[in-house]
Amino acid sequence: MNIGKTGAEGEKRVANFLRKSGFSVIKRNFQSRYGEIDIIAENDELLLFVEVKTRKQDSLVSGAEAVDAFKQRRILLTANDYIAKTENCKQPRFDIAEVIVFEKQNGEKGYKLRYIENAF
């Protein structure tokens, strides 16, 4: 499994899910000196900061478990930096999207999405 390619596929699927849910994806892979946010999206009321974790079905650690206190702090600092630079005044929300990759019976890859709103 190519980690970079699989991660990018997970992010693409989450971005599509957000669009179908009525959000506009305004930034992907936003970087600041504090870290990176995978997806920033918005609707009329909310500004979402989404951490995407793509894992194999049999992984020992779930995507949500991988977003520990240290990672959460880096995301918060990066989000503050984004808000300061863009002066976006919408209500922020921090979500985690777990993309689980599994093998179908025919040998092709399948994907399941578990989306956690207000994760931290």
Protein Blocks (a to p, Z undefined) as FASTA:
>chain_A
ZZklmmmmmmmmmmmmmmmnopacfbghiacfkbccfbacddfkbccddddddddfklfb
dfklmmcfklmmmmmmmmmmmmmmnopabdcddddddddddddfkopacddddddehkZZ
